[in-house]
Amino acid sequence: MKLVNVTNSHSRLVKQQLESTDAELVKVYTAGNISIVYTEAPQHNELLLVNKKRAIQQTEIDEIKERFLKRLSKNSYNENDITEIENDGIVEISIPKLIKNP
């Protein structure tokens, strides 16, 4: 599966997310018919997968999630804390960041 960065084509969405949420970084990708919105915030990272034509298969969810987890430091999250919510062609994956003690 090939991910294509299409953030520049979604400037309104990116601007809206940055203004109305705690997101510090927003990027938009496509993988075939799946649109992926990746956000980084101080306490969590989020992946929003959307396919308006069909349900997203578990194998697609797993592959996309693994690709983004590879980009993160292994000690920045706990795999057991990751949550997935699925609903009619939309999947939200929340990756809470580990709180570092000073």
MOPAC internal coordinates of N, CA, C and O (Angstrom, degrees):
PM7 1SCF
backbone

  N    0.0000 0     0.00 0     0.00 0    0    0    0
  C    1.4461 1     0.00 0     0.00 0    1    0    0
  C    1.5327 1   107.93 1     0.00 0    2    1    0
  O    1.2310 1   121.17 1   -49.69 1    3    2    1
  N    1.3126 1   115.37 1   130.31 1    3    2    1
  C    1.4515 1   120.88 1  -178.52 1    5    3    2
  C    1.5290 1   109.61 1  -103.39 1    6    5    3
  O    1.2310 1   120.86 1   -51.57 1    7    6    5
  N    1.3319 1   115.95 1   128.43 1    7    6    5
  C    1.4580 1   121.36 1   175.70 1    9    7    6
  C    1.5241 1   108.88 1   -96.77 1   10    9    7
  O    1.2310 1   120.72 1   -49.59 1   11   10    9
  N    1.3370 1   116.23 1   130.41 1   11   10    9
  C    1.4562 1   121.48 1   179.15 1   13   11   10
  C    1.5244 1   107.89 1  -116.28 1   14   13   11
  O    1.2310 1   120.62 1   -54.34 1   15   14   13
  N    1.3322 1   116.42 1   125.66 1   15   14   13
  C    1.4593 1   121.51 1   178.60 1   17   15   14
  C    1.5308 1   108.88 1   -76.37 1   18   17   15
  O    1.2310 1   120.55 1   -64.18 1   19   18   17
  N    1.3388 1   116.56 1   115.82 1   19   18   17
  C    1.4646 1   122.21 1  -179.85 1   21   19   18
  C    1.5280 1   110.69 1  -121.11 1   22   21   19
  O    1.2310 1   120.91 1  -152.13 1   23   22   21
  N    1.3237 1   115.87 1    27.87 1   23   22   21
  C    1.4672 1   121.07 1  -177.32 1   25   23   22
  C    1.5219 1   111.64 1   -55.56 1   26   25   23
  O    1.2310 1   119.96 1   137.35 1   27   26   25
  N    1.3288 1   117.68 1   -42.65 1   27   26   25
  C    1.4652 1   121.11 1  -177.63 1   29   27   26
  C    1.5203 1   112.64 1   -61.74 1   30   29   27
  O    1.2310 1   119.75 1   154.18 1   31   30   29
  N    1.3072 1   118.08 1   -25.82 1   31   30   29
  C    1.4699 1   121.88 1   178.92 1   33   31   30
  C    1.5312 1   112.58 1   -82.54 1   34   33   31
  O    1.2310 1   119.99 1   175.21 1   35   34   33
  N    1.3174 1   117.62 1    -4.79 1   35   34   33
  C    1.4650 1   122.26 1  -177.22 1   37   35   34
  C    1.5274 1   110.98 1  -126.38 1   38   37   35
  O    1.2310 1   120.31 1  -138.58 1   39   38   37
  N    1.3072 1   117.01 1    41.42 1   39   38   37
  C    1.4683 1   120.77 1  -174.40 1   41   39   38
  C    1.5298 1   112.39 1   -61.60 1   42   41   39
  O    1.2310 1   119.95 1   145.44 1   43   42   41
  N    1.3173 1   117.69 1   -34.56 1   43   42   41
  C    1.4688 1   119.88 1   179.29 1   45   43   42
  C    1.5294 1   111.17 1   -65.86 1   46   45   43
  O    1.2310 1   120.45 1   136.08 1   47   46   45
  N    1.3156 1   116.75 1   -43.92 1   47   46   45
  C    1.4644 1   121.55 1   177.63 1   49   47   46
  C    1.5204 1   110.38 1   -61.77 1   50   49   47
  O    1.2310 1   120.56 1   134.19 1   51   50   49
  N    1.3198 1   116.54 1   -45.81 1   51   50   49
  C    1.4647 1   120.88 1  -179.16 1   53   51   50
  C    1.5175 1   110.25 1   -61.62 1   54   53   51
  O    1.2310 1   120.47 1   132.74 1   55   54   53
  N    1.3276 1   116.71 1   -47.26 1   55   54   53
  C    1.4678 1   120.86 1   179.87 1   57   55   54
  C    1.5248 1   111.00 1   -60.28 1   58   57   55
  O    1.2310 1   120.48 1   136.29 1   59   58   57
  N    1.3223 1   116.70 1   -43.71 1   59   58   57
  C    1.4697 1   121.17 1   180.00 1   61   59   58
  C    1.5330 1   110.86 1   -62.46 1   62   61   59
  O    1.2310 1   120.02 1   136.48 1   63   62   61
  N    1.3211 1   117.58 1   -43.52 1   63   62   61
  C    1.4614 1   121.17 1   179.80 1   65   63   62
  C    1.5239 1   111.30 1   -64.38 1   66   65   63
  O    1.2310 1   120.49 1   138.65 1   67   66   65
  N    1.3149 1   116.68 1   -41.35 1   67   66   65
  C    1.4638 1   120.24 1  -179.59 1   69   67   66
  C    1.5263 1   111.70 1   -67.58 1   70   69   67
  O    1.2310 1   120.34 1   145.38 1   71   70   69
  N    1.3265 1   116.96 1   -34.62 1   71   70   69
  C    1.4676 1   120.85 1  -178.62 1   73   71   70
  C    1.5215 1   113.36 1   -80.16 1   74   73   71
  O    1.2310 1   119.82 1   146.97 1   75   74   73
  N    1.3339 1   117.95 1   -33.03 1   75   74   73
  C    1.4642 1   119.26 1  -170.33 1   77   75   74
  C    1.5360 1   114.65 1  -109.93 1   78   77   75
  O    1.2310 1   119.80 1  -178.80 1   79   78   77
  N    1.3214 1   117.98 1     1.20 1   79   78   77
  C    1.4636 1   120.30 1   177.50 1   81   79   78
  C    1.5228 1   109.09 1  -130.76 1   82   81   79
  O    1.2310 1   120.73 1     1.14 1   83   82   81
  N    1.3213 1   116.21 1  -178.86 1   83   82   81
  C    1.4645 1   120.07 1   178.06 1   85   83   82
  C    1.5296 1   111.85 1   -87.08 1   86   85   83
  O    1.2310 1   120.23 1  -168.98 1   87   86   85
  N    1.3154 1   117.16 1    11.02 1   87   86   85
  C    1.4663 1   121.62 1  -178.00 1   89   87   86
  C    1.5245 1   111.10 1   -64.59 1   90   89   87
  O    1.2310 1   121.79 1   -40.62 1   91   90   89
  N    1.3401 1   114.19 1   139.38 1   91   90   89
  C    1.4623 1   121.25 1   175.53 1   93   91   90
  C    1.5229 1   110.89 1  -105.93 1   94   93   91
  O    1.2310 1   120.70 1   159.45 1   95   94   93
  N    1.3174 1   116.27 1   -20.55 1   95   94   93
  C    1.4634 1   122.45 1  -179.46 1   97   95   94
  C    1.5161 1   107.92 1  -144.75 1   98   97   95
  O    1.2310 1   120.43 1   -44.98 1   99   98   97
  N    1.3309 1   116.78 1   135.02 1   99   98   97
  C    1.4582 1   121.46 1   176.72 1  101   99   98
  C    1.5275 1   107.75 1  -134.67 1  102  101   99
  O    1.2310 1   120.72 1   -51.48 1  103  102  101
  N    1.3247 1   116.22 1   128.52 1  103  102  101
  C    1.4577 1   121.49 1   175.67 1  105  103  102
  C    1.5159 1   108.45 1  -131.99 1  106  105  103
  O    1.2310 1   120.94 1   -32.42 1  107  106  105
  N    1.3316 1   115.81 1   147.58 1  107  106  105
  C    1.4596 1   121.41 1  -179.37 1  109  107  106
  C    1.5290 1   108.09 1  -121.80 1  110  109  107
  O    1.2310 1   121.19 1   -47.01 1  111  110  109
  N    1.3248 1   115.33 1   132.99 1  111  110  109
  C    1.4583 1   122.32 1  -179.80 1  113  111  110
  C    1.5210 1   109.15 1  -129.32 1  114  113  111
  O    1.2310 1   120.80 1   -18.59 1  115  114  113
  N    1.3225 1   116.07 1   161.41 1  115  114  113
  C    1.4565 1   120.79 1   169.38 1  117  115  114
  C    1.5199 1   108.36 1  -126.22 1  118  117  115
  O    1.2310 1   121.57 1   -31.43 1  119  118  117
  N    1.3055 1   114.59 1   148.57 1  119  118  117
  C    1.4620 1   122.92 1   174.09 1  121  119  118
  C    1.5255 1   105.04 1  -138.32 1  122  121  119
  O    1.2310 1   120.67 1   -92.01 1  123  122  121
  N    1.3145 1   116.32 1    87.99 1  123  122  121
  C    1.4626 1   120.01 1  -173.96 1  125  123  122
  C    1.5207 1   109.45 1    67.88 1  126  125  123
  O    1.2310 1   120.53 1    55.46 1  127  126  125
  N    1.3304 1   116.58 1  -124.54 1  127  126  125
  C    1.4641 1   121.51 1   179.76 1  129  127  126
  C    1.5293 1   113.07 1   -87.46 1  130  129  127
  O    1.2310 1   120.48 1  -177.02 1  131  130  129
  N    1.3151 1   116.68 1     2.98 1  131  130  129
  C    1.4657 1   120.46 1  -178.69 1  133  131  130
  C    1.5209 1   109.46 1   -98.08 1  134  133  131
  O    1.2310 1   120.66 1   -54.52 1  135  134  133
  N    1.3214 1   116.35 1   125.48 1  135  134  133
  C    1.4653 1   121.80 1   172.17 1  137  135  134
  C    1.5190 1   107.35 1   -96.75 1  138  137  135
  O    1.2310 1   120.88 1   -40.72 1  139  138  137
  N    1.3243 1   115.92 1   139.28 1  139  138  137
  C    1.4628 1   121.60 1  -177.07 1  141  139  138
  C    1.5130 1   108.41 1  -126.62 1  142  141  139
  O    1.2310 1   120.55 1   -56.56 1  143  142  141
  N    1.3304 1   116.55 1   123.44 1  143  142  141
  C    1.4546 1   121.56 1   174.95 1  145  143  142
  C    1.5217 1   106.40 1  -108.94 1  146  145  143
  O    1.2310 1   121.25 1   -61.97 1  147  146  145
  N    1.3285 1   115.21 1   118.03 1  147  146  145
  C    1.4639 1   121.34 1  -179.39 1  149  147  146
  C    1.5240 1   108.17 1  -108.23 1  150  149  147
  O    1.2310 1   120.49 1   -53.17 1  151  150  149
  N    1.3261 1   116.68 1   126.83 1  151  150  149
  C    1.4639 1   120.50 1   178.24 1  153  151  150
  C    1.5159 1   110.12 1  -127.28 1  154  153  151
  O    1.2310 1   121.64 1   -36.54 1  155  154  153
  N    1.3242 1   114.46 1   143.46 1  155  154  153
  C    1.4570 1   121.73 1   172.91 1  157  155  154
  C    1.5149 1   107.75 1  -115.91 1  158  157  155
  O    1.2310 1   120.82 1   -48.25 1  159  158  157
  N    1.3177 1   116.03 1   131.75 1  159  158  157
  C    1.4595 1   123.02 1   177.96 1  161  159  158
  C    1.5265 1   107.17 1  -131.07 1  162  161  159
  O    1.2310 1   119.95 1   -10.53 1  163  162  161
  N    1.3290 1   117.70 1   169.47 1  163  162  161
  C    1.4653 1   119.63 1  -176.79 1  165  163  162
  C    1.5291 1   114.73 1   -57.51 1  166  165  163
  O    1.2310 1   119.92 1   144.02 1  167  166  165
  N    1.3311 1   117.76 1   -35.98 1  167  166  165
  C    1.4656 1   119.51 1  -174.76 1  169  167  166
  C    1.5218 1   114.54 1  -111.84 1  170  169  167
  O    1.2310 1   119.97 1   177.31 1  171  170  169
  N    1.3410 1   117.67 1    -2.69 1  171  170  169
  C    1.4650 1   119.44 1  -177.77 1  173  171  170
  C    1.5228 1   110.80 1  -162.84 1  174  173  171
  O    1.2310 1   121.51 1   -18.42 1  175  174  173
  N    1.3201 1   114.72 1   161.58 1  175  174  173
  C    1.4604 1   123.21 1   169.15 1  177  175  174
  C    1.5207 1   106.41 1  -117.46 1  178  177  175
  O    1.2310 1   120.76 1   -31.39 1  179  178  177
  N    1.3187 1   116.15 1   148.61 1  179  178  177
  C    1.4612 1   120.38 1  -178.63 1  181  179  178
  C    1.5178 1   110.24 1  -131.82 1  182  181  179
  O    1.2310 1   121.00 1   -35.42 1  183  182  181
  N    1.3127 1   115.68 1   144.58 1  183  182  181
  C    1.4520 1   123.17 1   170.43 1  185  183  182
  C    1.5211 1   107.25 1  -122.45 1  186  185  183
  O    1.2310 1   120.58 1   -52.98 1  187  186  185
  N    1.3141 1   116.49 1   127.02 1  187  186  185
  C    1.4592 1   121.06 1   175.35 1  189  187  186
  C    1.5170 1   106.65 1  -117.37 1  190  189  187
  O    1.2310 1   120.49 1   -62.49 1  191  190  189
  N    1.3269 1   116.67 1   117.51 1  191  190  189
  C    1.4583 1   122.63 1   180.00 1  193  191  190
  C    1.5184 1   108.20 1  -107.05 1  194  193  191
  O    1.2310 1   120.44 1   -49.65 1  195  194  193
  N    1.3331 1   116.76 1   130.35 1  195  194  193
  C    1.4584 1   121.29 1  -178.05 1  197  195  194
  C    1.5225 1   109.59 1  -132.95 1  198  197  195
  O    1.2310 1   121.12 1   -49.60 1  199  198  197
  N    1.3355 1   115.46 1   130.40 1  199  198  197
  C    1.4537 1   121.50 1   172.35 1  201  199  198
  C    1.5222 1   106.30 1  -133.96 1  202  201  199
  O    1.2310 1   120.55 1   -67.49 1  203  202  201
  N    1.3306 1   116.55 1   112.51 1  203  202  201
  C    1.4635 1   120.97 1  -176.25 1  205  203  202
  C    1.5267 1   112.83 1   -80.52 1  206  205  203
  O    1.2310 1   120.17 1   171.04 1  207  206  205
  N    1.3319 1   117.28 1    -8.96 1  207  206  205
  C    1.4597 1   120.30 1  -175.49 1  209  207  206
  C    1.5243 1   114.33 1  -100.04 1  210  209  207
  O    1.2310 1   120.74 1   152.69 1  211  210  209
  N    1.3482 1   116.19 1   -27.31 1  211  210  209
  C    1.4723 1   118.99 1  -176.88 1  213  211  210
  C    1.5249 1   109.67 1  -160.53 1  214  213  211
  O    1.2310 1   121.49 1   -10.49 1  215  214  213
  N    1.3260 1   114.75 1   169.51 1  215  214  213
  C    1.4652 1   119.78 1   175.97 1  217  215  214
  C    1.5267 1   108.65 1   -69.64 1  218  217  215
  O    1.2310 1   120.86 1   -32.40 1  219  218  217
  N    1.3112 1   115.96 1   147.60 1  219  218  217
  C    1.4587 1   121.68 1   179.28 1  221  219  218
  C    1.5279 1   107.95 1   -85.25 1  222  221  219
  O    1.2310 1   120.82 1   -51.29 1  223  222  221
  N    1.3149 1   116.03 1   128.71 1  223  222  221
  C    1.4624 1   121.02 1  -177.41 1  225  223  222
  C    1.5189 1   110.51 1   -75.69 1  226  225  223
  O    1.2310 1   121.08 1   -29.44 1  227  226  225
  N    1.3273 1   115.54 1   150.56 1  227  226  225
  C    1.4631 1   121.00 1  -179.10 1  229  227  226
  C    1.5254 1   111.48 1   -59.96 1  230  229  227
  O    1.2310 1   120.14 1   144.16 1  231  230  229
  N    1.3246 1   117.33 1   -35.84 1  231  230  229
  C    1.4740 1   119.55 1   178.97 1  233  231  230
  C    1.5295 1   110.64 1   -64.05 1  234  233  231
  O    1.2310 1   119.97 1   143.50 1  235  234  233
  N    1.3284 1   117.65 1   -36.50 1  235  234  233
  C    1.4656 1   121.57 1   177.62 1  237  235  234
  C    1.5269 1   110.55 1   -67.98 1  238  237  235
  O    1.2310 1   120.91 1   137.53 1  239  238  237
  N    1.3264 1   115.87 1   -42.47 1  239  238  237
  C    1.4688 1   120.75 1   178.59 1  241  239  238
  C    1.5275 1   109.33 1   -60.16 1  242  241  239
  O    1.2310 1   120.63 1   131.36 1  243  242  241
  N    1.3175 1   116.40 1   -48.64 1  243  242  241
  C    1.4669 1   121.01 1  -178.09 1  245  243  242
  C    1.5304 1   111.48 1   -61.18 1  246  245  243
  O    1.2310 1   120.31 1   136.44 1  247  246  245
  N    1.3236 1   117.01 1   -43.56 1  247  246  245
  C    1.4615 1   120.45 1  -178.18 1  249  247  246
  C    1.5300 1   111.58 1   -65.81 1  250  249  247
  O    1.2310 1   120.34 1   135.88 1  251  250  249
  N    1.3151 1   116.95 1   -44.12 1  251  250  249
  C    1.4694 1   120.74 1   179.14 1  253  251  250
  C    1.5221 1   110.43 1   -64.98 1  254  253  251
  O    1.2310 1   120.79 1   135.02 1  255  254  253
  N    1.3283 1   116.09 1   -44.98 1  255  254  253
  C    1.4702 1   120.00 1   179.28 1  257  255  254
  C    1.5247 1   110.76 1   -59.30 1  258  257  255
  O    1.2310 1   120.04 1   134.13 1  259  258  257
  N    1.3178 1   117.54 1   -45.87 1  259  258  257
  C    1.4623 1   121.32 1  -179.69 1  261  259  258
  C    1.5253 1   111.79 1   -62.46 1  262  261  259
  O    1.2310 1   120.15 1   141.11 1  263  262  261
  N    1.3190 1   117.33 1   -38.89 1  263  262  261
  C    1.4724 1   119.86 1   178.64 1  265  263  262
  C    1.5206 1   111.43 1   -61.04 1  266  265  263
  O    1.2310 1   120.57 1   137.99 1  267  266  265
  N    1.3190 1   116.52 1   -42.01 1  267  266  265
  C    1.4647 1   119.09 1  -178.90 1  269  267  266
  C    1.5268 1   111.62 1   -76.34 1  270  269  267
  O    1.2310 1   120.04 1   146.28 1  271  270  269
  N    1.3247 1   117.53 1   -33.72 1  271  270  269
  C    1.4581 1   119.59 1   177.57 1  273  271  270
  C    1.5274 1   111.48 1   -65.50 1  274  273  271
  O    1.2310 1   120.05 1   148.00 1  275  274  273
  N    1.3262 1   117.51 1   -32.00 1  275  274  273
  C    1.4669 1   120.95 1   177.64 1  277  275  274
  C    1.5279 1   111.59 1   -62.80 1  278  277  275
  O    1.2310 1   120.64 1   152.93 1  279  278  277
  N    1.3300 1   116.38 1   -27.07 1  279  278  277
  C    1.4670 1   121.01 1  -179.14 1  281  279  278
  C    1.5312 1   112.11 1   -78.41 1  282  281  279
  O    1.2310 1   120.76 1   162.89 1  283  282  281
  N    1.3236 1   116.16 1   -17.11 1  283  282  281
  C    1.4604 1   120.94 1  -177.93 1  285  283  282
  C    1.5236 1   110.14 1   -95.54 1  286  285  283
  O    1.2310 1   121.01 1   -28.34 1  287  286  285
  N    1.2913 1   115.68 1   151.66 1  287  286  285
  C    1.4624 1   120.83 1   175.26 1  289  287  286
  C    1.5246 1   108.60 1   -67.53 1  290  289  287
  O    1.2310 1   120.58 1   -43.69 1  291  290  289
  N    1.3309 1   116.49 1   136.31 1  291  290  289
  C    1.4706 1   120.80 1  -178.75 1  293  291  290
  C    1.5282 1   112.76 1   -59.08 1  294  293  291
  O    1.2310 1   120.34 1   151.09 1  295  294  293
  N    1.3299 1   116.96 1   -28.91 1  295  294  293
  C    1.4735 1   119.51 1  -178.69 1  297  295  294
  C    1.5295 1   112.41 1   -93.34 1  298  297  295
  O    1.2310 1   120.01 1  -166.48 1  299  298  297
  N    1.3420 1   117.59 1    13.52 1  299  298  297
  C    1.4680 1   119.89 1   178.30 1  301  299  298
  C    1.5327 1   112.44 1   -98.55 1  302  301  299
  O    1.2310 1   120.36 1   172.49 1  303  302  301
  N    1.3384 1   116.91 1    -7.51 1  303  302  301
  C    1.4675 1   120.83 1   179.93 1  305  303  302
  C    1.5286 1   109.51 1  -151.46 1  306  305  303
  O    1.2310 1   121.55 1   -16.75 1  307  306  305
  N    1.3332 1   114.63 1   163.25 1  307  306  305
  C    1.4594 1   121.82 1   175.68 1  309  307  306
  C    1.5240 1   106.99 1  -114.28 1  310  309  307
  O    1.2310 1   120.60 1   -59.48 1  311  310  309
  N    1.3103 1   116.47 1   120.52 1  311  310  309
  C    1.4667 1   121.54 1  -177.02 1  313  311  310
  C    1.5428 1   112.03 1   -53.48 1  314  313  311
  O    1.2310 1   119.66 1   145.69 1  315  314  313
  N    1.3281 1   118.25 1   -34.31 1  315  314  313
  C    1.4676 1   121.85 1  -178.73 1  317  315  314
  C    1.5285 1   113.03 1   -70.79 1  318  317  315
  O    1.2310 1   119.80 1   162.33 1  319  318  317
  N    1.3370 1   117.99 1   -17.67 1  319  318  317
  C    1.4623 1   121.45 1  -179.24 1  321  319  318
  C    1.5278 1   113.06 1   -88.57 1  322  321  319
  O    1.2310 1   120.06 1   170.63 1  323  322  321
  N    1.3153 1   117.49 1    -9.37 1  323  322  321
  C    1.4671 1   121.50 1  -178.11 1  325  323  322
  C    1.5300 1   109.26 1   -70.81 1  326  325  323
  O    1.2310 1   120.91 1   -47.77 1  327  326  325
  N    1.3346 1   115.86 1   132.23 1  327  326  325
  C    1.4627 1   120.41 1   179.02 1  329  327  326
  C    1.5240 1   110.33 1  -119.37 1  330  329  327
  O    1.2310 1   121.37 1   -30.78 1  331  330  329
  N    1.3208 1   114.98 1   149.22 1  331  330  329
  C    1.4674 1   122.21 1   176.98 1  333  331  330
  C    1.5216 1   108.83 1  -127.58 1  334  333  331
  O    1.2310 1   121.41 1   -45.99 1  335  334  333
  N    1.3168 1   114.90 1   134.01 1  335  334  333
  C    1.4629 1   120.89 1   175.04 1  337  335  334
  C    1.5290 1   106.33 1  -123.29 1  338  337  335
  O    1.2310 1   120.62 1   -55.77 1  339  338  337
  N    1.3355 1   116.43 1   124.23 1  339  338  337
  C    1.4637 1   121.60 1  -178.92 1  341  339  338
  C    1.5190 1   109.68 1  -116.09 1  342  341  339
  O    1.2310 1   121.19 1   -40.28 1  343  342  341
  N    1.3637 1   115.32 1   139.72 1  343  342  341
  C    1.4493 1   119.88 1   179.06 1  345  343  342
  C    1.5232 1   110.19 1  -163.07 1  346  345  343
  O    1.2310 1   119.23 1   -71.82 1  347  346  345
  N    1.3189 1   119.07 1   108.18 1  347  346  345
  C    1.4612 1   124.97 1   172.90 1  349  347  346
  C    1.5251 1   115.27 1    41.82 1  350  349  347
  O    1.2310 1   120.13 1  -112.91 1  351  350  349
  N    1.3067 1   117.36 1    67.09 1  351  350  349
  C    1.4528 1   121.07 1   175.86 1  353  351  350
  C    1.5150 1   114.88 1    80.39 1  354  353  351
  O    1.2310 1   120.34 1  -172.80 1  355  354  353
  N    1.3260 1   116.96 1     7.20 1  355  354  353
  C    1.4610 1   121.74 1   177.93 1  357  355  354
  C    1.5279 1   108.45 1  -127.58 1  358  357  355
  O    1.2310 1   121.08 1   -47.48 1  359  358  357
  N    1.3238 1   115.53 1   132.52 1  359  358  357
  C    1.4586 1   121.01 1   176.77 1  361  359  358
  C    1.5129 1   107.93 1  -131.09 1  362  361  359
  O    1.2310 1   120.66 1   -50.98 1  363  362  361
  N    1.3317 1   116.35 1   129.02 1  363  362  361
  C    1.4554 1   121.24 1   175.92 1  365  363  362
  C    1.5291 1   107.99 1  -113.53 1  366  365  363
  O    1.2310 1   121.47 1   -53.98 1  367  366  365
  N    1.3291 1   114.78 1   126.02 1  367  366  365
  C    1.4597 1   121.05 1   178.28 1  369  367  366
  C    1.5199 1   107.58 1  -115.89 1  370  369  367
  O    1.2310 1   120.73 1   -59.49 1  371  370  369
  N    1.3135 1   116.20 1   120.51 1  371  370  369
  C    1.4641 1   121.82 1  -179.46 1  373  371  370
  C    1.5217 1   108.82 1  -108.38 1  374  373  371
  O    1.2310 1   121.47 1   -51.36 1  375  374  373
  N    1.3403 1   114.78 1   128.64 1  375  374  373
  C    1.4604 1   121.00 1  -178.67 1  377  375  374
  C    1.5292 1   108.31 1  -119.84 1  378  377  375
  O    1.2310 1   119.89 1   -88.20 1  379  378  377
  N    1.3258 1   117.82 1    91.80 1  379  378  377
  C    1.4683 1   119.76 1   179.67 1  381  379  378
  C    1.5255 1   111.12 1   -64.24 1  382  381  379
  O    1.2310 1   120.80 1   -39.69 1  383  382  381
  N    1.3196 1   116.08 1   140.31 1  383  382  381
  C    1.4542 1   121.08 1   177.43 1  385  383  382
  C    1.5196 1   109.29 1   -84.62 1  386  385  383
  O    1.2310 1   121.08 1   -34.15 1  387  386  385
  N    1.3101 1   115.54 1   145.85 1  387  386  385
  C    1.4579 1   120.50 1   175.29 1  389  387  386
  C    1.5215 1   108.67 1   -72.51 1  390  389  387
  O    1.2310 1   120.97 1   -45.15 1  391  390  389
  N    1.3091 1   115.75 1   134.85 1  391  390  389
  C    1.4675 1   121.41 1   177.96 1  393  391  390
  C    1.5277 1   107.32 1   -81.36 1  394  393  391
  O    1.2310 1   121.22 1   -56.16 1  395  394  393
  N    1.3133 1   115.27 1   123.84 1  395  394  393
  C    1.4615 1   119.48 1   179.75 1  397  395  394
  C    1.5113 1   109.89 1   -92.67 1  398  397  395
  O    1.2310 1   120.80 1   -51.53 1  399  398  397
  N    1.3287 1   116.08 1   128.47 1  399  398  397
  C    1.4693 1   121.35 1   178.28 1  401  399  398
  C    1.5211 1   109.16 1   -79.50 1  402  401  399
  O    1.2310 1   120.19 1   -42.27 1  403  402  401
  N    1.3399 1   117.25 1   137.73 1  403  402  401
  C    1.4664 1   120.08 1  -178.89 1  405  403  402
  C    1.5198 1   113.50 1   -68.38 1  406  405  403
  O    1.2310 1   120.10 1   180.00 1  407  406  405

